[in-house]
Amino acid sequence: MSLPVIRVHNLGKRYRIGGLIGGNGYKTLRETLMDIPKTLFRRFHGGLAYQDEIIWALKDVSFQVKQGEVVGIIGRNGAGKTTLLKILTRITEPTEGYAEIRGRVGSLLEVGTGFHPELTGRENIFLNGAILGMKRTEIKRKFDEIVAFAEIEKFIDTPVKRYSSGMYVRLAFAVAAHLEPEILLVDEVLAVGDVGFQKKCLGKMGDVAKEGRTVLFVSHNMAAIKNLCERALLLNDGRLVLDASAGHTIAQYLDQNLLKGAVALVSEIKTRMYGRIRKKNPYIRFQEIALLDSSGIPRNLFYSDENIVVSVTFECLQPVQDLRVKVYIVDENNVPILATQNVDDPNVITNFYHLAPGFFNASCNLPGNTFGGRLFFLTVHLAYPRIENLYVDKILEFKIEFRGYNNVHYGSDAEVFIRPQLNWTVQPAQSEELGNHAR
């Protein structure tokens, strides 16, 4: 039996957040020094209110990983996944507990980790190899393979500070995967690359696993976790809640953690906003985005024959014309599956053409017997053309459990993206009609 190469025992990481309530942000050194006597006086006399909170990014986490295992780490945003990898790579120290690693570690936690921006791609390959403990002859032997995998032959002697984010991540992954670390730690960085490169990276990670090296893989891509990993850890609020087979852990994550996110309120929407947002005199703003069943109850776990209502509540702060509410459905690999907008329906165009200040709700019905059994994400775009655009990417996620028509269950074809119920006819064909379509 192989010995553990990663041993984590009662690991905890604590952060202190908060500060002076009503503070005015950053101050100069002079202002800070002048405020010290006032601060001390008011503190002892109870004249200041302080907001000081302790949060545990990780708490009482224990597990072991044996040599050659490929282990996935999943959980919602803020569950502690990246903090765990940063402790394992010695980027940060734990508050309590310990983590032991036996072997040479290669890590890819964020784009360009360990790269020096002033050095060229060639020089950074040798630098990263040296950091991993590789000999120069070993790096030279792998050099051409790394450059070919990263697809940056033309720019290998260009300083990496001039690389695009895609070039950065291609080279960073190529170095981490090809310089033969005994343990490879990979965070959710592959989303930066294009779809073709992501597939190539996943293939390379599969090759690394087959070579008997150990891999810890953090990802929100459940398909990749299921295909690559034999085992998965589920983190929730900094605690390890499940350590089991990849399939069982993914099912637990989808069935329990997923159900917390059927409604996104304005506070969460603001933190996930993309696009151009007017800071002065805004025209529109989101209030709430929700997934509802036919009875108006928030849910994000549906059977395939159920209708899904997408509800978007927004506020017009000034008179608005020709407002566009757009809804996109994408899969876990960010592949577009469906797109619709309010102006597609001629019956509602006039209702959205002139809107006075106030609150409004736009909703659309996704009919049952449309989707297969998969995990999907909802993206919403609220646009006042040529004036203001608000865009929230993957604000909600929902799962479809396939329920065959007439309660008949089929095989793996139930997991395709679109699995509609279509009108079919089956009738006898006359022998003299055979071959008519080929003529």
C-alpha positions as CSV (number, residue, x, y, z in Angstrom):
1,M,0.0,0.0,0.0
2,S,1.4,3.4,-1.0
3,L,2.2,5.9,1.8
4,P,0.4,9.3,2.0
5,V,2.3,12.1,0.2
6,I,-0.1,14.7,1.5
7,R,-1.2,14.7,5.2
8,V,-3.4,17.4,6.5
9,H,-4.4,17.4,10.2
10,N,-6.9,19.8,11.9
11,L,-5.9,22.5,9.5
12,G,-7.3,26.0,10.2
13,K,-6.7,29.5,8.7
14,R,-8.2,32.5,10.5
15,Y,-8.5,36.1,9.2
16,R,-9.5,39.2,11.0
17,I,-11.7,41.6,9.0
18,G,-13.3,44.9,9.8
19,G,-12.1,48.1,11.4
20,L,-13.4,51.5,12.4
21,I,-17.1,51.9,11.5
22,G,-17.7,54.9,9.4
23,G,-14.0,55.2,8.5
24,N,-13.0,57.4,5.5
25,G,-10.8,54.9,3.8
26,Y,-7.0,55.4,3.4
27,K,-5.2,58.2,5.1
28,T,-1.8,59.8,4.7
29,L,1.0,58.9,7.2
30,R,0.8,62.4,8.7
31,E,-3.0,62.1,9.2
32,T,-2.6,58.7,10.8
33,L,0.1,60.0,13.3
34,M,-2.0,63.0,14.2
35,D,-5.1,60.7,14.9
36,I,-3.2,58.3,17.3
37,P,-3.8,60.4,20.5
38,K,-7.4,61.0,19.6
39,T,-8.0,57.4,18.8
40,L,-6.4,56.2,22.1
41,F,-8.4,58.7,24.1
42,R,-11.7,57.9,22.5
43,R,-11.1,54.2,22.7
44,F,-10.6,54.3,26.5
45,H,-13.7,56.5,26.9
46,G,-15.9,54.4,24.7
47,G,-16.3,57.1,22.1
48,L,-15.6,54.9,19.0
49,A,-17.4,52.0,17.6
50,Y,-15.3,49.3,16.1
51,Q,-16.3,46.5,13.9
52,D,-13.9,43.6,14.3
53,E,-14.8,40.1,13.1
54,I,-12.9,36.8,13.0
55,I,-13.6,34.5,10.1
56,W,-12.2,31.0,9.5
57,A,-11.4,30.4,5.9
58,L,-10.5,26.8,6.9
59,K,-11.4,25.0,10.2
60,D,-10.6,21.5,11.4
61,V,-9.7,20.1,7.9
62,S,-8.1,16.7,7.9
63,F,-7.4,14.3,5.0
64,Q,-4.7,12.2,3.4
65,V,-3.7,11.8,-0.3
66,K,-1.7,8.8,-1.4
67,Q,0.9,8.7,-4.1
68,G,-0.7,8.5,-7.6
69,E,-4.2,9.6,-6.5
70,V,-6.1,12.3,-8.4
71,V,-8.3,14.2,-6.0
72,G,-10.8,16.9,-6.8
73,I,-11.7,19.7,-4.5
74,I,-15.1,21.3,-5.0
75,G,-17.4,23.7,-3.2
76,R,-19.1,27.1,-3.6
77,N,-17.1,30.3,-3.9
78,G,-15.6,31.2,-0.6
79,A,-15.6,27.6,0.7
80,G,-11.8,27.7,1.3
81,K,-10.5,25.7,-1.7
82,T,-7.9,28.2,-2.8
83,T,-6.8,28.9,0.8
84,L,-6.2,25.2,1.2
85,L,-3.9,25.1,-1.8
86,K,-2.1,28.2,-0.7
87,I,-1.2,26.5,2.6
88,L,-0.1,23.3,0.8
89,T,2.2,25.4,-1.4
90,R,3.6,27.4,1.6
91,I,2.3,30.7,0.2
92,T,0.5,31.3,3.5
93,E,0.9,29.7,7.0
94,P,-2.0,28.0,8.8
95,T,-3.3,29.4,12.0
96,E,-3.6,25.9,13.5
97,G,-3.0,22.4,12.6
98,Y,-0.4,21.3,10.0
99,A,0.0,20.1,6.4
100,E,2.8,17.7,5.4
101,I,3.9,17.2,1.8
102,R,6.4,14.6,0.7
103,G,7.8,15.3,-2.8
104,R,8.5,18.0,-5.3
105,V,5.4,20.2,-5.8
106,G,4.4,22.0,-8.9
107,S,1.5,24.5,-8.5
108,L,-0.7,26.6,-10.7
109,L,-2.9,28.7,-8.5
110,E,-3.3,31.8,-10.6
111,V,-2.2,33.0,-14.0
112,G,1.6,33.3,-14.2
113,T,2.3,32.1,-10.7
114,G,6.1,32.4,-10.1
115,F,6.8,34.2,-13.4
116,H,9.1,37.3,-13.4
117,P,7.4,39.9,-15.7
118,E,10.8,41.3,-17.0
119,L,12.1,37.9,-18.0
120,T,11.3,36.2,-21.3
121,G,9.3,33.1,-21.7
122,R,12.5,31.1,-22.2
123,E,14.1,32.5,-19.1
124,N,11.0,31.9,-17.0
125,I,10.9,28.3,-18.0
126,F,14.4,27.8,-16.7
127,L,13.6,29.9,-13.6
128,N,10.5,27.8,-12.7
129,G,12.4,24.6,-13.4
130,A,15.1,25.7,-10.9
131,I,12.4,26.6,-8.3
132,L,11.0,23.1,-8.7
133,G,14.5,21.6,-8.2
134,M,15.0,20.5,-11.7
135,K,18.5,20.2,-13.2
136,R,19.3,22.4,-16.2
137,T,19.8,19.3,-18.4
138,E,16.3,18.1,-17.4
139,I,14.8,21.4,-18.3
140,K,16.6,21.5,-21.7
141,R,15.2,18.0,-22.4
142,K,11.6,19.2,-21.8
143,F,12.0,22.7,-23.2
144,D,10.8,22.0,-26.8
145,E,7.8,20.0,-25.6
146,I,6.8,22.8,-23.2
147,V,7.0,25.5,-25.9
148,A,5.1,23.4,-28.4
149,F,2.3,22.6,-25.8
150,A,2.0,26.3,-24.9
151,E,1.9,27.3,-28.6
152,I,4.0,30.4,-28.1
153,E,7.0,29.6,-30.3
154,K,7.0,33.1,-31.8
155,F,7.0,34.9,-28.5
156,I,9.3,32.6,-26.4
157,D,12.0,35.4,-26.3
158,T,9.6,38.1,-25.5
159,P,9.2,39.4,-21.9
160,V,6.2,37.8,-20.3
161,K,4.8,41.2,-19.2
162,R,3.8,41.6,-22.8
163,Y,1.9,38.3,-22.9
164,S,-1.9,38.2,-23.0
165,S,-3.7,36.4,-20.2
166,G,-4.2,33.4,-22.5
167,M,-0.5,33.2,-23.4
168,Y,0.4,33.5,-19.7
169,V,-1.8,30.6,-18.7
170,R,-0.7,28.4,-21.6
171,L,2.9,28.8,-20.6
172,A,2.3,28.6,-16.9
173,F,0.4,25.3,-17.3
174,A,2.9,23.9,-19.7
175,V,5.7,24.5,-17.3
176,A,3.8,23.1,-14.2
177,A,2.7,20.0,-16.1
178,H,5.9,19.1,-18.1
179,L,8.7,19.7,-15.5
180,E,7.6,16.5,-13.8
181,P,6.7,17.5,-10.3
182,E,5.8,14.6,-8.1
183,I,2.7,16.5,-6.8
184,L,0.7,18.9,-9.0
185,L,-1.7,21.4,-7.5
186,V,-4.1,23.1,-9.9
187,D,-6.6,25.8,-9.1
188,E,-9.4,27.0,-11.3
189,V,-7.2,28.8,-13.8
190,L,-7.9,26.9,-17.0
191,A,-11.0,29.0,-17.5
192,V,-8.7,31.8,-18.8
193,G,-7.7,29.7,-21.9
194,D,-9.9,29.0,-24.9
195,V,-12.0,25.8,-25.1
196,G,-9.4,24.0,-27.3
197,F,-6.6,24.7,-24.8
198,Q,-8.8,23.7,-21.9
199,K,-9.4,20.3,-23.5
200,K,-5.6,19.9,-24.1
201,C,-4.9,20.8,-20.5
202,L,-7.4,18.3,-19.2
203,G,-5.9,15.6,-21.4
204,K,-2.4,16.5,-20.1
205,M,-3.6,16.2,-16.5
206,G,-5.0,12.8,-17.4
207,D,-1.6,11.8,-18.7
208,V,0.1,13.1,-15.5
209,A,-2.2,11.0,-13.4
210,K,-1.5,7.9,-15.5
211,E,2.2,8.4,-14.9
212,G,1.6,7.8,-11.2
213,R,2.0,11.4,-10.1
214,T,-0.3,12.9,-7.5
215,V,-2.8,15.7,-8.5
216,L,-5.0,18.0,-6.5
217,F,-7.5,19.7,-8.8
218,V,-9.8,22.5,-7.8
219,S,-12.6,23.3,-10.2
220,H,-16.2,24.2,-10.7
221,N,-16.2,22.0,-13.8
222,M,-18.1,19.0,-12.5
223,A,-17.6,17.1,-15.8
224,A,-13.8,17.5,-15.5
225,I,-13.8,16.4,-11.8
226,K,-15.8,13.4,-12.6
227,N,-13.7,12.3,-15.6
228,L,-10.3,13.0,-14.0
229,C,-10.7,12.2,-10.3
230,E,-11.3,9.0,-8.5
231,R,-12.1,10.9,-5.3
232,A,-13.3,14.3,-4.4
233,L,-13.4,16.5,-1.3
234,L,-16.3,18.8,-0.6
235,L,-15.6,22.0,1.3
236,N,-18.4,24.2,2.8
237,D,-17.7,27.4,4.8
238,G,-14.1,26.3,5.4
239,R,-15.0,22.8,6.7
240,L,-14.5,19.4,5.0
241,V,-18.0,18.0,4.9
242,L,-17.4,15.0,2.6
243,D,-14.5,12.9,1.4
244,A,-15.8,10.2,-1.0
245,S,-15.8,9.0,-4.6
246,A,-16.0,11.8,-7.1
247,G,-19.5,10.8,-8.3
248,H,-20.9,10.7,-4.8
249,T,-19.3,14.0,-3.8
250,I,-20.5,15.8,-6.9
251,A,-24.1,14.5,-6.3
252,Q,-24.0,15.7,-2.7
253,Y,-22.7,19.1,-3.8
254,L,-25.4,19.5,-6.4
255,D,-28.3,18.2,-4.3
256,Q,-27.5,20.2,-1.1
257,N,-25.2,23.2,-1.8
258,L,-26.8,24.1,-5.1
259,L,-30.3,24.6,-3.6
260,K,-29.1,27.6,-1.6
261,G,-28.8,29.8,-4.7
262,A,-32.3,30.0,-6.4
263,V,-32.5,33.8,-5.8
264,A,-29.8,36.5,-6.2
265,L,-30.6,39.8,-4.4
266,V,-29.2,43.2,-5.3
267,S,-26.3,43.0,-2.9
268,E,-25.0,39.8,-4.5
269,I,-25.7,41.0,-8.0
270,K,-23.5,44.1,-7.4
271,T,-20.5,41.9,-6.5
272,R,-20.9,39.8,-9.7
273,M,-21.6,42.7,-12.1
274,Y,-19.7,43.1,-15.4
275,G,-19.9,45.6,-18.2
276,R,-20.2,49.4,-18.2
277,I,-21.9,50.8,-15.1
278,R,-22.7,54.5,-14.9
279,K,-21.4,56.0,-11.6
280,K,-23.4,59.2,-12.0
281,N,-27.1,59.5,-12.8
282,P,-27.7,55.8,-13.5
283,Y,-30.7,54.8,-15.5
284,I,-31.3,51.2,-14.5
285,R,-30.2,48.7,-11.9
286,F,-30.9,45.1,-10.9
287,Q,-33.0,44.3,-7.8
288,E,-33.5,40.6,-7.9
289,I,-32.9,37.6,-10.2
290,A,-34.7,34.3,-9.4
291,L,-35.5,30.9,-10.8
292,L,-39.1,29.8,-10.0
293,D,-41.3,26.9,-10.6
294,S,-44.8,27.2,-12.0
295,S,-46.2,27.9,-8.5
296,G,-43.8,30.9,-8.0
297,I,-41.6,29.0,-5.5
298,P,-37.8,29.6,-5.8
299,R,-36.0,26.5,-6.8
300,N,-32.9,25.5,-8.8
301,L,-33.4,21.7,-8.9
302,F,-36.0,20.8,-11.5
303,Y,-37.2,17.7,-13.4
304,S,-36.9,17.9,-17.1
305,D,-40.7,17.9,-17.7
306,E,-41.2,20.9,-15.4
307,N,-41.5,24.6,-16.5
308,I,-38.8,27.0,-15.2
309,V,-39.6,30.7,-14.8
310,V,-36.8,33.2,-15.0
311,S,-37.7,36.3,-13.1
312,V,-35.7,39.6,-13.4
313,T,-36.7,42.5,-11.2
314,F,-35.1,45.9,-11.9
315,E,-35.5,49.6,-11.2
316,C,-35.7,52.4,-13.6
317,L,-34.2,55.5,-12.0
318,Q,-35.0,57.7,-15.0
319,P,-37.3,57.4,-18.0
320,V,-36.1,54.5,-20.2
321,Q,-36.9,53.6,-23.8
322,D,-36.5,50.3,-25.6
323,L,-35.2,48.4,-22.6
324,R,-33.7,45.0,-23.4
325,V,-33.8,42.1,-20.9
326,K,-31.7,39.2,-22.2
327,V,-31.3,35.7,-20.6
328,Y,-28.6,33.3,-21.6
329,I,-28.2,29.6,-20.5
330,V,-24.7,28.2,-20.6
331,D,-23.3,24.8,-19.5
332,E,-20.5,24.2,-16.9
333,N,-17.9,24.7,-19.7
334,N,-19.4,28.1,-20.5
335,V,-20.8,26.8,-23.8
336,P,-23.9,28.8,-24.9
337,I,-27.0,26.6,-24.9
338,L,-29.9,29.1,-25.2
339,A,-30.5,32.8,-25.6
340,T,-33.7,34.8,-25.4
341,Q,-34.7,38.5,-24.9
342,N,-37.9,40.4,-24.2
343,V,-38.0,42.0,-27.7
344,D,-38.2,38.5,-29.3
345,D,-41.9,38.6,-28.3
346,P,-43.9,41.2,-30.4
347,N,-46.6,41.2,-27.8
348,V,-44.4,42.8,-25.1
349,I,-42.3,45.2,-27.1
350,T,-44.6,48.1,-26.6
351,N,-44.7,47.4,-22.8
352,F,-41.0,48.0,-22.6
353,Y,-40.7,50.8,-25.0
354,H,-41.5,53.7,-22.6
355,L,-40.8,53.0,-18.9
356,A,-41.3,55.6,-16.3
357,P,-39.2,55.6,-13.1
358,G,-40.2,52.7,-10.8
359,F,-39.8,49.0,-10.2
360,F,-40.5,46.4,-12.9
361,N,-40.4,42.7,-13.4
362,A,-39.6,40.8,-16.6
363,S,-40.1,37.1,-16.7
364,C,-40.0,34.3,-19.3
365,N,-41.0,30.7,-19.2
366,L,-38.6,27.9,-20.1
367,P,-41.0,25.1,-21.1
368,G,-40.6,21.6,-19.8
369,N,-39.4,18.8,-22.0
370,T,-36.6,21.0,-23.3
371,F,-33.4,20.3,-21.4
372,G,-31.5,17.1,-20.7
373,G,-30.2,16.1,-17.3
374,R,-27.3,18.6,-16.8
375,L,-26.0,21.4,-14.7
376,F,-26.7,24.8,-16.2
377,F,-25.9,28.5,-15.4
378,L,-28.0,31.6,-15.9
379,T,-26.5,34.8,-17.2
380,V,-28.6,38.0,-17.5
381,H,-28.1,41.2,-19.5
382,L,-30.1,44.4,-18.8
383,A,-29.5,47.0,-21.5
384,Y,-30.7,50.5,-22.3
385,P,-29.2,50.6,-25.8
386,R,-26.4,53.0,-26.3
387,I,-26.9,54.4,-22.8
388,E,-26.2,51.8,-20.1
389,N,-25.5,48.0,-20.0
390,L,-25.5,45.8,-16.9
391,Y,-24.3,42.2,-17.2
392,V,-24.1,39.5,-14.6
393,D,-22.3,36.3,-15.6
394,K,-23.5,32.9,-14.2
395,I,-25.4,34.6,-11.4
396,L,-27.5,31.5,-10.7
397,E,-27.0,27.8,-11.3
398,F,-29.6,25.1,-11.7
399,K,-29.7,21.4,-12.2
400,I,-32.1,19.4,-14.4
401,E,-32.9,15.8,-13.3
402,F,-34.1,14.0,-16.5
403,R,-37.4,12.4,-16.1
404,G,-38.4,10.4,-19.2
405,Y,-41.6,11.2,-20.9
406,N,-44.5,9.1,-19.5
407,N,-42.0,8.3,-16.7
408,V,-39.9,6.2,-19.0
409,H,-36.1,6.5,-18.3
410,Y,-33.6,6.3,-21.0
411,G,-29.8,5.8,-21.0
412,S,-27.0,8.3,-21.2
413,D,-28.7,10.3,-23.9
414,A,-30.7,11.9,-21.1
415,E,-27.6,13.9,-20.2
416,V,-27.3,15.8,-23.5
417,F,-27.9,19.6,-23.4
418,I,-31.2,19.7,-25.3
419,R,-33.6,16.7,-25.0
420,P,-36.9,18.0,-26.3
421,Q,-40.2,16.2,-26.7
422,L,-40.9,16.4,-30.4
423,N,-43.9,15.3,-32.5
424,W,-43.3,12.0,-34.2
425,T,-45.4,9.9,-36.6
426,V,-45.0,6.2,-37.2
427,Q,-47.1,4.6,-39.9
428,P,-46.8,1.7,-42.4
429,A,-44.9,2.5,-45.6
430,Q,-46.2,1.0,-48.9
431,S,-43.6,-1.1,-50.7
432,E,-44.0,1.0,-53.9
433,E,-43.0,4.2,-52.0
434,L,-39.7,2.8,-50.8
435,G,-36.8,4.7,-52.4
436,N,-38.9,7.7,-53.5
437,H,-36.9,10.2,-51.5
438,A,-33.6,9.0,-53.1
439,R,-34.8,9.6,-56.6
